[in-house]
Amino acid sequence: MKISIFGLGYVGAVSCACFAKLGHQVVGVDVNKQKVDLIKSGKSPIVEKDLDEYIHEGIRESRIYATQDIDDAISRTNISIICVGTPSQINGNIDLTYIYRVCQEIAESLKHKDEFHTVVIRSTVIPGTIKQCAEIIENISGRKHGVGFGVASNPEFLRESTAIEDFWHPPYTVIGTTCKQSEEQLMELYKDIDAPVFALKPEESEMIKYANNNFHAVKVTFANEIGNICKELGVDGHKVMEVVSSDKKLNLSPYYMKPGFAFGGSCLPKDVRGLNYRAKTLDVTTPLLNSLLPSNENQIQRGLQLILGTEKKKVGFLGFAFKAGTDDLRESPVVELIETLIGKGYSLSLYDSNILLSKLMGKNKDYLTGHIPHIAKVLKESIQEVIDASDVIVLGNKSPEFKEAVSNLGADKTIIDLVRIDKQRTTEDNYVGICW
């Protein structure tokens, strides 16, 4: 393929060299003459392992060419990959000036080209940027997106000092576009890279890099705070985190990585409070760990606002144990919702096949009667009883029986899903997902 890469900084230079190594014809473009001249001379504009050798080989084999001339670059290629910077503004907002400027310049060049052209945003950008770029190019070039050109998101996952290795072995390749021709071109471009490929909506693709990097930041901060507590207790924090990280079933897995409702149960809230208290007694500052319970409470309030926002007073809950397959009600966030709504005068109907008053005992019974004193009046014996008595149906856990029960409810019933009972549904019409 014939590729032009705009921006010969860290991501651009590595992408330029590696795509050339794959056998593609690559044109590097930058406003900085010094960077262009370095590439032309077979040298890397940045310090990165093996990059000099890759660029030298690409120049020697005539697979890499560098220029400041945008018209020249567009005329030589059918895919343009934008790798320019997206710096932070003083208020923390991302500055997309360079992205939009390059799109404007590419659009001007496309006026003089007949062939279909794909523009790829490889820089880290906020969701909605691809849509804005497509509109800019349409307005200037006079072409229609999906017909004369396509715009796609293709975030990079390159770490400094291991960038070339990361290019060849990424965790996955993400392609986000509404243009089928551009998607097919990028699928072909990455066919020799050994990694799963995810074809997503542009906004989903744009969000991936932010989600990844913020998760990495959480992990670093978490390990540091645990390590700080360990040190004060005379414990080797590295040994602790080595064992924590060896658990691929729960700790390093998709298990807890599903957006939804708040956590609850007999363990997580209690243990978060316990560790935070211990850190406080040790005079160890733990901002991340201290933020967990307030953030969890915020998710409960988010669920409450979804219910209040319907302006309907008859609300049914399907599932209120803290998760399906258990009768554990201790610190169930759904019970907290129920308690709040009762206090506000709502008419409630509850069903959970695992919660039978006659079988409740011990702490479970004490917790339920303490938070919902008139539970016998609102607890129903069947799903249908709850549906018939309610204008709003809240799905509180993933018990399989609930999915079918709400699949064909009419528009007169609002469904509020806190658990993603059906992976294929997103917020639309009478169905509302808390995070989707």
C-alpha positions as CSV (number, residue, x, y, z in Angstrom):
1,M,0.0,0.0,0.0
2,K,1.0,3.6,-0.4
3,I,0.8,5.5,3.0
4,S,1.5,9.1,4.0
5,I,2.2,9.7,7.7
6,F,1.7,13.2,9.0
7,G,3.8,14.0,12.0
8,L,7.3,12.5,12.4
9,G,7.5,12.5,16.2
10,Y,7.5,9.5,18.3
11,V,4.4,7.6,17.0
12,G,4.8,8.9,13.4
13,A,8.5,7.9,13.0
14,V,8.0,4.4,14.5
15,S,4.9,3.9,12.3
16,C,6.7,5.2,9.2
17,A,9.6,2.8,9.8
18,C,7.6,-0.3,10.6
19,F,5.1,0.1,7.8
20,A,8.0,0.4,5.4
21,K,9.5,-2.8,7.0
22,L,6.2,-4.5,6.1
23,G,6.9,-3.6,2.5
24,H,4.6,-0.6,2.1
25,Q,5.6,2.6,0.3
26,V,5.6,5.3,3.0
27,V,5.8,9.1,2.8
28,G,6.7,10.9,6.0
29,V,5.3,14.4,6.3
30,D,6.3,17.1,8.8
31,V,6.4,20.9,9.0
32,N,9.8,20.6,10.7
33,K,12.5,20.6,8.0
34,Q,15.1,19.1,10.4
35,K,13.0,16.0,11.0
36,V,12.4,15.6,7.3
37,D,16.1,15.9,6.5
38,L,17.0,13.4,9.2
39,I,14.6,10.8,7.7
40,K,15.9,11.5,4.2
41,S,19.4,10.9,5.4
42,G,18.3,7.5,6.9
43,K,18.4,8.7,10.5
44,S,15.7,8.6,13.2
45,P,14.4,12.0,14.6
46,I,13.9,10.3,18.0
47,V,15.8,7.9,20.2
48,E,14.2,4.5,20.0
49,K,15.8,1.0,20.0
50,D,16.4,-0.2,16.4
51,L,14.6,2.7,14.8
52,D,17.8,4.1,13.1
53,E,18.4,0.7,11.4
54,Y,14.7,0.5,10.3
55,I,14.7,4.0,8.7
56,H,18.1,3.5,7.1
57,E,16.9,0.3,5.5
58,G,13.7,1.9,4.4
59,I,15.6,4.8,2.7
60,R,18.1,2.3,1.2
61,E,15.3,0.2,-0.2
62,S,13.4,3.3,-1.5
63,R,10.3,2.4,0.7
64,I,10.6,5.6,2.8
65,Y,10.4,9.1,1.4
66,A,10.1,12.3,3.5
67,T,8.7,15.7,2.5
68,Q,7.1,19.0,3.8
69,D,4.9,19.1,0.7
70,I,1.4,17.9,1.6
71,D,0.1,18.0,-2.0
72,D,3.0,15.8,-3.0
73,A,2.3,13.3,-0.2
74,I,-1.4,13.0,-1.0
75,S,-0.8,12.5,-4.7
76,R,1.6,9.7,-3.9
77,T,-0.6,7.8,-1.5
78,N,-4.1,6.4,-0.8
79,I,-4.0,6.3,3.0
80,S,-2.9,9.1,5.2
81,I,-2.2,8.4,8.9
82,I,-2.2,11.4,11.2
83,C,0.2,11.2,14.1
84,V,0.5,14.8,15.2
85,G,0.4,15.9,18.9
86,T,-2.7,16.4,21.0
87,P,-1.3,18.4,24.0
88,S,-3.2,19.3,27.1
89,Q,-4.5,22.8,27.6
90,I,-4.1,24.6,30.9
91,N,-7.6,23.4,32.1
92,G,-6.8,19.8,31.1
93,N,-8.8,19.8,27.9
94,I,-7.2,18.1,24.9
95,D,-5.9,20.5,22.2
96,L,-7.0,19.2,18.8
97,T,-5.7,22.2,16.8
98,Y,-3.0,20.2,15.0
99,I,-5.4,17.4,14.1
100,Y,-7.9,19.7,12.6
101,R,-5.2,21.7,10.8
102,V,-3.8,18.6,9.1
103,C,-7.4,17.5,8.1
104,Q,-7.9,20.9,6.5
105,E,-4.7,20.7,4.6
106,I,-5.4,17.1,3.4
107,A,-8.9,18.3,2.3
108,E,-7.4,21.0,0.2
109,S,-5.1,18.5,-1.5
110,L,-8.0,16.1,-2.1
111,K,-9.7,18.7,-4.3
112,H,-7.0,17.8,-6.9
113,K,-7.3,14.0,-6.6
114,D,-9.8,11.7,-8.2
115,E,-9.1,8.4,-6.3
116,F,-10.7,7.4,-3.0
117,H,-8.6,8.4,0.0
118,T,-8.6,7.2,3.6
119,V,-7.6,9.5,6.5
120,V,-6.6,7.7,9.7
121,I,-6.3,9.4,13.1
122,R,-3.7,7.5,15.1
123,S,-3.2,10.2,17.7
124,T,-5.1,10.0,21.0
125,V,-8.3,12.0,20.6
126,I,-11.5,12.4,22.4
127,P,-14.7,10.6,21.1
128,G,-16.4,12.7,18.4
129,T,-13.1,13.8,16.8
130,I,-13.5,11.4,13.8
131,K,-16.9,12.8,13.1
132,Q,-15.6,16.4,13.3
133,C,-12.7,15.5,11.0
134,A,-15.0,14.0,8.4
135,E,-17.2,17.1,8.4
136,I,-14.1,19.3,8.0
137,I,-12.9,17.3,5.0
138,E,-16.4,17.2,3.5
139,N,-16.8,21.0,3.7
140,I,-13.4,21.8,2.2
141,S,-12.9,19.1,-0.4
142,G,-16.5,18.9,-1.6
143,R,-16.4,15.2,-1.3
144,K,-18.8,13.0,0.6
145,H,-17.6,10.8,3.4
146,G,-17.9,7.1,2.6
147,V,-17.8,7.9,-1.2
148,G,-14.9,10.1,-2.0
149,F,-13.0,9.6,1.2
150,G,-13.2,7.8,4.5
151,V,-12.0,8.8,8.0
152,A,-11.0,6.2,10.6
153,S,-9.7,5.9,14.2
154,N,-6.7,3.6,14.7
155,P,-5.2,4.3,18.2
156,E,-1.6,3.2,18.9
157,F,-0.4,1.2,21.8
158,L,3.4,2.0,21.7
159,R,5.5,2.3,24.7
160,E,8.7,4.4,24.6
161,S,11.8,2.2,24.5
162,T,9.8,-0.9,23.3
163,A,7.9,0.8,20.5
164,I,9.0,-1.4,17.6
165,E,8.4,-4.6,19.6
166,D,4.9,-3.1,20.5
167,F,4.2,-2.3,16.9
168,W,4.7,-6.0,15.9
169,H,3.0,-7.4,18.9
170,P,0.2,-5.1,20.1
171,P,-2.5,-6.3,22.5
172,Y,-4.9,-5.8,19.6
173,T,-5.6,-3.6,16.6
174,V,-8.5,-1.2,16.8
175,I,-10.3,0.2,13.7
176,G,-13.1,2.6,14.2
177,T,-15.0,3.9,11.1
178,T,-18.4,4.0,9.5
179,C,-16.8,3.8,6.0
180,K,-16.6,0.2,4.8
181,Q,-14.0,0.9,2.2
182,S,-11.7,2.5,4.7
183,E,-12.2,-0.4,7.1
184,E,-11.3,-2.9,4.4
185,Q,-8.1,-1.0,3.6
186,L,-7.0,-1.0,7.2
187,M,-7.8,-4.6,7.6
188,E,-5.5,-5.3,4.7
189,L,-2.9,-3.0,6.1
190,Y,-2.7,-4.9,9.4
191,K,-3.2,-8.4,8.1
192,D,0.4,-9.4,8.9
193,I,0.3,-8.1,12.4
194,D,-0.3,-11.0,14.9
195,A,-3.0,-9.5,17.1
196,P,-6.8,-9.7,17.3
197,V,-8.6,-6.9,15.3
198,F,-11.6,-5.1,16.7
199,A,-13.8,-3.2,14.2
200,L,-15.7,-0.6,16.3
201,K,-17.8,2.5,16.0
202,P,-15.5,5.5,15.8
203,E,-16.4,6.8,19.2
204,E,-15.7,3.4,20.8
205,S,-12.3,3.3,19.1
206,E,-11.4,6.8,20.2
207,M,-12.3,6.0,23.8
208,I,-10.1,2.8,24.0
209,K,-6.8,4.6,24.5
210,Y,-8.2,6.8,27.2
211,A,-9.6,3.8,29.0
212,N,-6.3,1.9,28.7
213,N,-4.1,4.7,29.9
214,N,-6.4,5.7,32.8
215,F,-6.5,2.0,33.9
216,H,-2.7,1.9,33.8
217,A,-2.6,5.0,36.0
218,V,-5.1,3.4,38.4
219,K,-2.9,0.2,38.6
220,V,0.3,2.2,39.2
221,T,-1.4,4.3,41.9
222,F,-3.0,1.3,43.5
223,A,0.3,-0.7,43.7
224,N,2.0,2.4,45.2
225,E,-0.7,2.9,47.9
226,I,-0.7,-0.8,48.8
227,G,3.1,-0.7,48.9
228,N,3.1,2.4,51.1
229,I,0.8,0.7,53.6
230,C,2.9,-2.5,53.4
231,K,6.1,-0.6,54.2
232,E,4.6,0.9,57.4
233,L,3.5,-2.6,58.5
234,G,6.9,-4.1,57.8
235,V,5.6,-6.1,54.9
236,D,7.3,-6.5,51.5
237,G,4.9,-4.8,49.1
238,H,6.5,-6.4,46.0
239,K,5.9,-9.9,47.4
240,V,2.2,-9.0,48.1
241,M,1.6,-7.5,44.6
242,E,3.5,-10.4,42.9
243,V,0.9,-12.8,44.4
244,V,-2.0,-10.5,43.7
245,S,-0.9,-10.2,40.0
246,S,-0.5,-14.0,39.7
247,D,-4.3,-14.4,40.0
248,K,-5.4,-14.3,36.4
249,K,-8.9,-15.6,37.3
250,L,-10.1,-12.4,39.1
251,N,-7.3,-9.9,39.6
252,L,-5.9,-9.6,36.1
253,S,-9.0,-10.7,34.1
254,P,-12.2,-9.3,32.5
255,Y,-14.2,-10.4,35.5
256,Y,-14.6,-7.1,37.3
257,M,-14.0,-5.0,34.2
258,K,-17.7,-4.6,33.1
259,P,-19.4,-1.2,33.6
260,G,-22.6,-1.5,35.6
261,F,-23.9,-0.8,39.1
262,A,-22.1,-0.4,42.4
263,F,-20.3,-3.1,44.2
264,G,-21.7,-4.5,47.5
265,G,-21.8,-7.7,49.5
266,S,-20.1,-8.8,52.7
267,C,-16.5,-8.4,51.5
268,L,-15.7,-5.4,49.2
269,P,-17.2,-2.5,51.2
270,K,-16.0,-3.9,54.5
271,D,-12.5,-4.5,53.3
272,V,-12.2,-1.2,51.6
273,R,-13.2,0.6,54.8
274,G,-10.9,-1.6,56.9
275,L,-7.8,-0.9,54.8
276,N,-8.6,2.8,54.6
277,Y,-8.9,3.0,58.4
278,R,-5.6,1.1,58.9
279,A,-3.8,3.4,56.5
280,K,-5.2,6.4,58.4
281,T,-3.9,5.0,61.7
282,L,-0.5,4.6,60.1
283,D,-0.6,8.2,58.7
284,V,-0.3,6.9,55.2
285,T,-2.1,9.0,52.6
286,T,-4.2,6.9,50.2
287,P,-6.2,9.1,47.8
288,L,-7.1,6.4,45.4
289,L,-8.2,3.9,48.0
290,N,-10.1,6.7,49.8
291,S,-12.0,7.5,46.6
292,L,-13.4,4.0,46.1
293,L,-16.4,4.2,48.4
294,P,-17.4,7.7,47.4
295,S,-17.2,6.7,43.8
296,N,-19.3,3.6,44.5
297,E,-21.9,5.7,46.2
298,N,-21.9,8.0,43.2
299,Q,-22.9,5.0,41.1
300,I,-25.8,4.3,43.4
301,Q,-26.9,7.9,43.0
302,R,-26.6,7.5,39.2
303,G,-29.0,4.6,39.3
304,L,-31.4,6.5,41.6
305,Q,-31.5,9.5,39.2
306,L,-32.3,7.2,36.3
307,I,-35.4,6.0,38.2
308,L,-36.4,9.4,39.5
309,G,-36.0,10.8,36.0
310,T,-38.8,8.6,34.7
311,E,-41.3,10.6,36.9
312,K,-43.2,7.3,37.4
313,K,-44.0,6.3,41.0
314,K,-44.7,2.5,40.5
315,V,-41.3,0.8,40.5
316,G,-40.5,-2.9,40.4
317,F,-37.2,-4.6,41.1
318,L,-36.2,-7.9,39.6
319,G,-33.3,-9.1,41.7
320,F,-32.1,-7.3,44.8
321,A,-29.5,-9.6,46.3
322,F,-26.1,-8.1,45.6
323,K,-25.6,-10.5,42.7
324,A,-27.4,-13.4,41.0
325,G,-27.2,-16.9,42.5
326,T,-27.0,-15.7,46.1
327,D,-29.3,-14.7,48.9
328,D,-26.6,-12.3,50.4
329,L,-28.3,-9.0,51.0
330,R,-25.5,-7.4,53.1
331,E,-24.6,-4.0,51.7
332,S,-26.5,-4.7,48.5
333,P,-26.6,-1.4,46.6
334,V,-30.0,-2.3,45.2
335,V,-31.4,-2.5,48.7
336,E,-30.1,1.0,49.3
337,L,-32.0,2.1,46.2
338,I,-35.1,0.4,47.5
339,E,-34.8,2.0,50.9
340,T,-34.4,5.5,49.4
341,L,-37.4,5.1,47.1
342,I,-39.6,3.9,50.0
343,G,-38.6,7.0,51.9
344,K,-39.6,9.1,48.9
345,G,-43.1,7.6,48.9
346,Y,-42.7,5.3,45.8
347,S,-44.9,2.3,45.4
348,L,-42.5,-0.7,45.1
349,S,-42.8,-4.4,44.0
350,L,-39.8,-6.7,44.6
351,Y,-38.9,-10.2,43.3
352,D,-35.9,-12.3,43.8
353,S,-36.2,-16.1,43.5
354,N,-33.4,-16.5,46.1
355,I,-35.0,-14.2,48.7
356,L,-37.8,-16.0,50.6
357,L,-38.8,-14.5,53.9
358,S,-39.5,-17.9,55.4
359,K,-35.9,-19.0,54.7
360,L,-34.1,-15.8,55.6
361,M,-32.1,-16.0,58.9
362,G,-29.3,-14.5,60.8
363,K,-27.5,-11.3,59.5
364,N,-29.3,-11.5,56.1
365,K,-32.7,-11.3,57.8
366,D,-31.6,-8.6,60.2
367,Y,-30.2,-6.5,57.3
368,L,-33.3,-6.8,55.2
369,T,-35.8,-6.1,57.9
370,G,-33.7,-3.2,59.2
371,H,-33.5,-1.5,55.8
372,I,-36.9,-2.5,54.4
373,P,-39.1,-2.9,57.5
374,H,-42.3,-3.6,55.6
375,I,-40.7,-6.1,53.2
376,A,-43.6,-8.5,53.4
377,K,-45.9,-5.9,51.8
378,V,-43.7,-5.3,48.7
379,L,-42.2,-8.8,48.1
380,K,-44.0,-10.6,45.3
381,E,-44.0,-14.3,44.4
382,S,-43.5,-14.0,40.7
383,I,-41.8,-11.9,38.0
384,Q,-45.2,-11.3,36.4
385,E,-46.7,-9.8,39.5
386,V,-43.9,-7.3,39.6
387,I,-44.3,-6.4,35.9
388,D,-48.1,-6.0,36.3
389,A,-47.8,-3.7,39.3
390,S,-45.0,-1.5,37.9
391,D,-44.5,1.2,35.4
392,V,-40.7,1.1,35.8
393,I,-38.8,-2.3,35.9
394,V,-35.3,-2.2,37.5
395,L,-33.0,-5.1,36.8
396,G,-30.9,-5.5,39.9
397,N,-28.9,-8.7,39.1
398,K,-28.3,-11.0,36.2
399,S,-30.6,-13.9,37.1
400,P,-31.2,-15.6,33.7
401,E,-35.0,-15.6,34.1
402,F,-35.1,-11.8,34.0
403,K,-33.7,-11.5,30.4
404,E,-36.7,-13.2,28.8
405,A,-39.2,-11.6,31.1
406,V,-38.3,-8.1,29.9
407,S,-37.5,-8.8,26.3
408,N,-40.9,-8.0,24.9
409,L,-42.3,-5.4,27.3
410,G,-44.4,-2.7,25.7
411,A,-43.5,1.0,25.5
412,D,-45.7,1.7,28.6
413,K,-43.0,0.0,30.7
414,T,-39.6,1.6,31.3
415,I,-36.8,-0.9,31.8
416,I,-33.8,0.3,33.7
417,D,-30.9,-2.2,33.4
418,L,-28.2,-1.9,36.1
419,V,-26.4,-5.2,35.1
420,R,-26.4,-5.5,31.2
421,I,-28.8,-8.4,31.2
422,D,-28.6,-8.4,27.4
423,K,-25.3,-7.6,25.8
424,Q,-27.0,-6.7,22.5
425,R,-29.1,-3.9,23.9
426,T,-28.1,-0.3,24.4
427,T,-30.2,2.7,25.7
428,E,-33.1,3.2,23.2
429,D,-36.8,3.8,23.4
430,N,-38.1,2.3,26.7
431,Y,-34.8,0.5,27.6
432,V,-32.2,2.4,29.7
433,G,-28.8,1.1,30.5
434,I,-26.9,2.6,33.4
435,C,-23.5,2.7,31.5
436,W,-24.4,1.8,27.9
